[in-house]
């Protein structure tokens, strides 16, 4: 096993694979056990899946860019138990919906909304996954969660078939199939998701992604080091950096809280998250410039 690997790889998830399938495949390709991902994608979905390796797995829940963009196919006039085209049909409607009506309905979901997680999801209620309950024909009470929709743009729409494609940017934890279901409900006819591609996540886009085949080839050629992005790459574009001296590096790694003047931040006026680099340039982690206590406090370490 190669448990010394550390960093991030934006992977293009193929259709028909679960996010867990991708992780399992990469464990074999990379010969390492410690792998995680940021943001589960349904088997029907393709697109950007950031993969975290080794100590970088500690960064998965701290990404400063938590917005995600999607391109989704949809069909109005039908609902299913999974809220996508793979599920069992629950209802059908012949209600005509014009493009203008559709766009007006979408406008009602832009901004801060409350969204109830679907039964076919990995959300846990009472320690049990909703999807496991759903497969047994059971339901459970779910609490609506606050989500944000930045925009919904209708790229394509055929008024005769009531099928189309939309693009949307949403906050972490938003279910696109539930969004489409709710838009269909607002129109009085129902709606299901027919396809989904995540176009960006965690600061990575489709053009940044590697296929599983490319990663296998890189592993065979011994060139994975040119593909794996360093952990700090997802933070340095957002946060300022602090470079510690040799003595301060030892103190910090021993758990000592350094005074702001010891790290060259004596002029800091407000609380601020920063990237911390040790003597020699190694990325140590994220820290907080606490201007009340006048200390550099650790947020998450990666050494």
FENLIN-V651434 format. One record per residue. N is the residue number from 1. RES is the residue in three letters. D_CENTER is the distance of its C-alpha to the mean C-alpha in Angstrom with 1 decimal. Layout:
BEGIN
{{N | RES | D_CENTER} {N | RES | D_CENTER}}
END
This chain:
BEGIN
{{1 | UNK | 27.4} {2 | UNK | 25.9} {3 | UNK | 24.3} {4 | UNK | 24.8} {5 | UNK | 21.8} {6 | UNK | 19.1} {7 | UNK | 16.3} {8 | UNK | 13.2} {9 | UNK | 13.3} {10 | UNK | 11.1} {11 | UNK | 12.2} {12 | UNK | 13.1} {13 | UNK | 12.7} {14 | UNK | 16.1} {15 | UNK | 17.1} {16 | UNK | 18.6} {17 | UNK | 16.6} {18 | UNK | 14.4} {19 | UNK | 11.5} {20 | UNK | 14.2} {21 | UNK | 16.6} {22 | UNK | 14.8} {23 | UNK | 14.7} {24 | UNK | 18.3} {25 | UNK | 19.4} {26 | UNK | 18.1} {27 | UNK | 20.0} {28 | UNK | 23.0} {29 | UNK | 22.5} {30 | UNK | 21.8} {31 | UNK | 24.2} {32 | UNK | 22.1} {33 | UNK | 21.0} {34 | UNK | 18.5} {35 | UNK | 15.1} {36 | UNK | 11.7} {37 | UNK | 8.2} {38 | UNK | 4.7} {39 | UNK | 3.6} {40 | UNK | 7.1} {41 | UNK | 8.8} {42 | UNK | 12.3} {43 | UNK | 15.2} {44 | UNK | 16.2} {45 | UNK | 13.2} {46 | UNK | 13.1} {47 | UNK | 11.2} {48 | UNK | 8.6} {49 | UNK | 7.4} {50 | UNK | 7.5} {51 | UNK | 10.2} {52 | UNK | 11.8} {53 | UNK | 15.6} {54 | UNK | 18.3} {55 | UNK | 18.3} {56 | UNK | 15.0} {57 | UNK | 13.3} {58 | UNK | 14.4} {59 | UNK | 12.0} {60 | UNK | 8.6} {61 | UNK | 8.9} {62 | UNK | 10.7} {63 | UNK | 8.8} {64 | UNK | 11.0} {65 | UNK | 9.0} {66 | UNK | 6.5} {67 | UNK | 7.4} {68 | UNK | 6.4} {69 | UNK | 9.7} {70 | UNK | 11.1} {71 | UNK | 14.7} {72 | UNK | 16.0} {73 | UNK | 19.6} {74 | UNK | 21.4} {75 | UNK | 24.9} {76 | UNK | 26.7} {77 | UNK | 29.6} {78 | UNK | 28.1} {79 | UNK | 26.1} {80 | UNK | 25.0} {81 | UNK | 24.1} {82 | UNK | 20.6} {83 | UNK | 20.1} {84 | UNK | 19.8} {85 | UNK | 22.6} {86 | UNK | 22.7} {87 | UNK | 23.9} {88 | UNK | 27.4} {89 | UNK | 28.8} {90 | UNK | 29.7} {91 | UNK | 31.2} {92 | UNK | 32.3} {93 | UNK | 33.6} {94 | UNK | 35.7} {95 | UNK | 35.0} {96 | UNK | 35.0} {97 | UNK | 32.1} {98 | UNK | 32.7} {99 | UNK | 30.1} {100 | UNK | 31.2} {101 | UNK | 30.7} {102 | UNK | 27.2} {103 | UNK | 26.2} {104 | UNK | 27.9} {105 | UNK | 26.0} {106 | UNK | 22.6} {107 | UNK | 23.7} {108 | UNK | 24.1} {109 | UNK | 20.3} {110 | UNK | 19.4} {111 | UNK | 18.9} {112 | UNK | 18.4} {113 | UNK | 18.5} {114 | UNK | 18.7} {115 | UNK | 17.0} {116 | UNK | 18.2} {117 | UNK | 16.0} {118 | UNK | 17.6} {119 | UNK | 19.9} {120 | UNK | 18.2} {121 | UNK | 15.0} {122 | UNK | 14.3} {123 | UNK | 15.0} {124 | UNK | 18.1} {125 | UNK | 21.3} {126 | UNK | 24.2} {127 | UNK | 22.6} {128 | UNK | 22.2} {129 | UNK | 19.3} {130 | UNK | 19.8} {131 | UNK | 19.6} {132 | UNK | 22.4} {133 | UNK | 24.5} {134 | UNK | 23.9} {135 | UNK | 25.2} {136 | UNK | 28.3} {137 | UNK | 28.8} {138 | UNK | 28.1} {139 | UNK | 26.3} {140 | UNK | 25.2} {141 | UNK | 25.0} {142 | UNK | 21.5} {143 | UNK | 20.9} {144 | UNK | 19.3} {145 | UNK | 16.4} {146 | UNK | 16.2} {147 | UNK | 13.6} {148 | UNK | 14.0} {149 | UNK | 14.5} {150 | UNK | 15.4} {151 | UNK | 17.3} {152 | UNK | 18.2} {153 | UNK | 20.4} {154 | UNK | 22.5} {155 | UNK | 22.9} {156 | UNK | 25.3} {157 | UNK | 27.3} {158 | UNK | 30.5} {159 | UNK | 32.5} {160 | UNK | 34.6} {161 | UNK | 31.9} {162 | UNK | 29.5} {163 | UNK | 26.7} {164 | UNK | 24.4} {165 | UNK | 21.1} {166 | UNK | 18.9} {167 | UNK | 16.3} {168 | UNK | 14.1} {169 | UNK | 11.7} {170 | UNK | 10.1} {171 | UNK | 8.8} {172 | UNK | 6.1} {173 | UNK | 7.8} {174 | UNK | 9.7} {175 | UNK | 11.3} {176 | UNK | 12.7} {177 | UNK | 15.6} {178 | UNK | 16.6} {179 | UNK | 16.6} {180 | UNK | 18.9} {181 | UNK | 20.9} {182 | UNK | 21.5} {183 | UNK | 22.5} {184 | UNK | 24.9} {185 | UNK | 26.2} {186 | UNK | 27.0} {187 | UNK | 28.9} {188 | UNK | 30.8} {189 | UNK | 30.2} {190 | UNK | 26.8} {191 | UNK | 24.1} {192 | UNK | 21.8} {193 | UNK | 18.9} {194 | UNK | 20.5} {195 | UNK | 17.8} {196 | UNK | 14.2} {197 | UNK | 12.6} {198 | UNK | 9.2} {199 | UNK | 10.9} {200 | UNK | 8.6} {201 | UNK | 5.2} {202 | UNK | 6.1} {203 | UNK | 9.5} {204 | UNK | 10.0} {205 | UNK | 11.7} {206 | UNK | 13.5} {207 | UNK | 16.5} {208 | UNK | 14.9} {209 | UNK | 14.1} {210 | UNK | 16.6} {211 | UNK | 17.7} {212 | UNK | 18.8} {213 | UNK | 22.3} {214 | UNK | 22.0} {215 | UNK | 20.6} {216 | UNK | 23.5} {217 | UNK | 25.9} {218 | UNK | 24.8} {219 | UNK | 25.3} {220 | UNK | 28.7} {221 | UNK | 29.7} {222 | UNK | 28.6} {223 | UNK | 26.5} {224 | UNK | 23.0} {225 | UNK | 23.6} {226 | UNK | 23.3} {227 | UNK | 19.9} {228 | UNK | 18.1} {229 | UNK | 16.9} {230 | UNK | 18.0} {231 | UNK | 15.8} {232 | UNK | 17.2} {233 | UNK | 16.1} {234 | UNK | 12.8} {235 | UNK | 15.0} {236 | UNK | 18.4} {237 | UNK | 17.6} {238 | UNK | 17.0} {239 | UNK | 19.3} {240 | UNK | 22.9} {241 | UNK | 24.2} {242 | UNK | 27.1} {243 | UNK | 29.3} {244 | UNK | 31.3} {245 | UNK | 34.8} {246 | UNK | 36.1} {247 | UNK | 37.5} {248 | UNK | 34.5} {249 | UNK | 32.2} {250 | UNK | 34.2} {251 | UNK | 34.4} {252 | UNK | 30.7} {253 | UNK | 30.0} {254 | UNK | 32.6} {255 | UNK | 30.9} {256 | UNK | 33.2} {257 | UNK | 31.9} {258 | UNK | 33.1} {259 | UNK | 34.7} {260 | UNK | 33.3} {261 | UNK | 36.4} {262 | UNK | 36.0} {263 | UNK | 32.8} {264 | UNK | 34.1} {265 | UNK | 32.3} {266 | UNK | 35.4} {267 | UNK | 35.0} {268 | UNK | 31.6} {269 | UNK | 32.0} {270 | UNK | 28.8} {271 | UNK | 26.0} {272 | UNK | 23.5} {273 | UNK | 20.7} {274 | UNK | 21.7} {275 | UNK | 21.1} {276 | UNK | 24.0} {277 | UNK | 25.8} {278 | UNK | 28.8} {279 | UNK | 32.2} {280 | UNK | 31.9} {281 | UNK | 28.4} {282 | UNK | 26.3} {283 | UNK | 22.9} {284 | UNK | 23.5} {285 | UNK | 20.5} {286 | UNK | 19.6} {287 | UNK | 22.4} {288 | UNK | 23.6} {289 | UNK | 26.8} {290 | UNK | 28.5} {291 | UNK | 31.2} {292 | UNK | 32.8} {293 | UNK | 33.6} {294 | UNK | 33.6} {295 | UNK | 31.6} {296 | UNK | 28.6} {297 | UNK | 26.6} {298 | UNK | 23.9} {299 | UNK | 20.4} {300 | UNK | 19.0} {301 | UNK | 21.0} {302 | UNK | 20.2} {303 | UNK | 23.8}}
END
